[in-house]
């Protein structure tokens, strides 16, 4: 499994905050620092998103190891069918790629569209769209930060807080399966 080190994730978080002009407070070091490594982090083997609950669950061996509040596409009900419908897809996918320099605070690509999505769109002569991600807040916010916590606001992605995104980035290995349920 490939994990980003805690130090690298925190440096990326600090760089993103500094780029936005946020102030950064460095706490005093702990008396006995704890090193987080791939040996001490839970080995997440699946992600489950429950759209109606607005929850994402990181799973290991069928057990929930972390749970997060999520924001979805502006029109979250129903399956994503085409580009521009503002829906978050439903189905079984996997995580494809990481982007530490996206327009949002960190992002991990979901493998949408799958074969079923492409077949459905082709039958209607639609473009499936793509670039469905798990990501944090926009690097350039158009709304007050509270808005992003209380509304569905993405074009179809799964959004979490920046703090949650750092944790997800560190805990989730590449190519992990993700099930997005209604």
C-alpha positions as CSV (number, residue, x, y, z in Angstrom):
1,X,0.0,0.0,0.0
2,X,1.2,3.5,-0.8
3,X,0.6,6.1,1.9
4,X,1.7,9.7,2.1
5,X,3.7,10.5,5.2
6,X,2.1,12.6,7.9
7,X,4.8,15.2,7.5
8,X,4.2,15.5,3.7
9,X,0.4,15.8,4.2
10,X,0.8,18.5,6.8
11,X,3.3,20.4,4.6
12,X,0.7,20.3,1.8
13,X,-2.0,21.5,4.1
14,X,0.2,24.3,5.4
15,X,1.2,25.3,1.9
16,X,-2.5,25.4,0.8
17,X,-3.5,27.5,3.8
18,X,-0.6,29.9,3.2
19,X,-1.5,30.3,-0.4
20,X,-5.0,31.3,0.6
21,X,-3.6,33.8,3.1
22,X,-4.8,31.8,6.2
23,X,-2.7,32.3,9.3
24,X,-0.8,29.2,10.6
25,X,-0.2,28.6,14.3
26,X,2.5,26.1,15.1
27,X,1.8,24.3,18.4
28,X,4.5,23.5,20.9
29,X,5.9,20.0,20.2
30,X,4.6,17.2,22.4
31,X,6.9,15.8,25.1
32,X,6.9,12.4,23.3
33,X,5.9,12.6,19.7
34,X,4.1,9.6,18.2
35,X,5.3,8.6,14.7
36,X,2.4,7.6,12.5
37,X,3.5,5.1,9.8
38,X,1.7,2.7,7.6
39,X,2.2,0.2,10.4
40,X,0.2,2.3,12.9
41,X,-2.5,3.6,10.5
42,X,-5.6,1.5,9.9
43,X,-5.4,-0.3,6.6
44,X,-8.5,0.9,4.9
45,X,-9.8,-1.6,2.3
46,X,-13.0,0.0,1.2
47,X,-14.9,3.3,1.2
48,X,-18.7,3.4,1.4
49,X,-20.6,6.6,0.7
50,X,-24.3,6.8,1.8
51,X,-25.7,9.8,-0.2
52,X,-29.0,10.1,1.7
53,X,-27.0,10.1,5.0
54,X,-24.4,12.5,3.7
55,X,-21.7,10.2,5.2
56,X,-18.6,8.5,4.0
57,X,-17.2,5.5,5.9
58,X,-13.7,4.2,5.7
59,X,-13.8,0.5,6.2
60,X,-11.4,-2.3,7.2
61,X,-12.6,-5.9,7.2
62,X,-16.2,-4.8,7.2
63,X,-15.7,-2.5,10.2
64,X,-16.0,1.3,10.1
65,X,-12.6,2.9,11.1
66,X,-13.6,6.5,10.3
67,X,-16.8,8.4,9.4
68,X,-17.1,11.8,7.8
69,X,-19.9,14.3,6.9
70,X,-19.9,14.9,3.1
71,X,-21.3,17.4,0.7
72,X,-22.5,16.2,-2.7
73,X,-23.5,17.5,-6.1
74,X,-26.0,20.4,-6.3
75,X,-28.6,17.9,-7.5
76,X,-27.7,14.9,-5.3
77,X,-30.8,12.7,-5.7
78,X,-30.4,9.9,-8.4
79,X,-27.7,8.5,-10.5
80,X,-25.3,10.7,-12.4
81,X,-26.2,10.2,-16.0
82,X,-24.3,12.9,-18.0
83,X,-22.0,15.8,-17.8
84,X,-23.5,18.9,-16.2
85,X,-26.3,17.1,-14.3
86,X,-24.7,18.1,-10.9
87,X,-25.3,14.6,-9.5
88,X,-22.9,12.4,-7.6
89,X,-22.6,9.0,-9.2
90,X,-24.0,5.8,-7.6
91,X,-22.3,2.4,-8.0
92,X,-19.0,0.6,-7.5
93,X,-15.8,2.3,-8.4
94,X,-12.2,2.6,-7.2
95,X,-9.8,5.4,-6.5
96,X,-7.7,6.2,-9.5
97,X,-5.3,9.1,-8.8
98,X,-4.2,11.7,-6.3
99,X,-3.8,15.4,-7.0
100,X,-2.2,17.5,-4.3
101,X,-2.4,20.6,-6.5
102,X,-6.1,20.7,-7.6
103,X,-8.5,23.6,-7.4
104,X,-9.7,22.1,-4.1
105,X,-7.8,21.2,-1.0
106,X,-6.3,17.9,-2.1
107,X,-8.3,15.5,-4.4
108,X,-8.5,11.8,-5.1
109,X,-10.1,10.8,-8.4
110,X,-13.0,8.3,-8.4
111,X,-13.0,5.9,-11.4
112,X,-16.4,7.2,-12.7
113,X,-17.6,6.4,-15.4
114,X,-17.6,2.6,-15.2
115,X,-18.8,0.3,-18.0
116,X,-22.4,0.6,-16.8
117,X,-22.3,4.4,-16.7
118,X,-20.8,4.5,-20.3
119,X,-23.4,2.1,-21.7
120,X,-26.3,4.1,-20.2
121,X,-25.0,7.4,-21.5
122,X,-24.2,6.0,-25.0
123,X,-27.8,4.7,-25.3
124,X,-29.0,8.3,-24.8
125,X,-26.2,9.9,-26.9
126,X,-24.9,11.8,-23.8
127,X,-21.4,12.6,-22.6
128,X,-20.9,10.8,-19.2
129,X,-18.8,13.6,-17.8
130,X,-15.9,12.7,-15.4
131,X,-13.5,14.1,-13.0
132,X,-15.5,12.9,-10.0
133,X,-13.3,13.4,-6.9
134,X,-13.2,13.2,-3.2
135,X,-11.8,16.6,-2.1
136,X,-11.7,19.4,0.5
137,X,-12.9,22.9,0.2
138,X,-12.2,25.2,-2.8
139,X,-8.8,26.9,-2.7
140,X,-10.7,30.1,-3.7
141,X,-13.9,30.2,-1.8
142,X,-17.0,31.9,-3.2
143,X,-19.0,31.5,0.0
144,X,-18.5,31.7,3.7
145,X,-16.9,28.5,5.0
146,X,-20.1,27.6,6.9
147,X,-21.9,27.4,3.6
148,X,-19.7,24.5,2.5
149,X,-20.4,22.6,5.7
150,X,-24.2,22.9,5.4
151,X,-25.1,22.6,1.7
152,X,-24.5,20.3,-1.2
153,X,-22.3,22.5,-3.5
154,X,-20.1,20.4,-5.8
155,X,-20.7,19.6,-9.5
156,X,-21.0,15.9,-8.6
157,X,-17.9,15.3,-6.4
158,X,-17.8,14.2,-2.7
159,X,-16.5,17.0,-0.6
160,X,-15.2,17.0,3.0
161,X,-13.6,19.5,5.3
162,X,-9.9,20.1,4.8
163,X,-9.0,18.5,8.1
164,X,-11.0,15.4,7.1
165,X,-9.3,15.4,3.6
166,X,-5.8,15.3,5.2
167,X,-6.9,12.2,7.2
168,X,-8.5,10.5,4.2
169,X,-5.4,11.2,2.1
170,X,-3.2,9.5,4.7
171,X,-5.5,6.6,5.5
172,X,-6.6,5.5,2.1
173,X,-4.3,3.5,-0.1
174,X,-4.3,3.9,-3.9
175,X,-6.9,1.8,-5.9
176,X,-9.1,1.2,-2.9
177,X,-12.7,0.3,-3.9
178,X,-15.5,2.8,-3.3
179,X,-19.2,2.1,-3.2
180,X,-21.5,5.1,-3.6
181,X,-25.0,4.2,-2.5
182,X,-28.2,6.2,-2.8
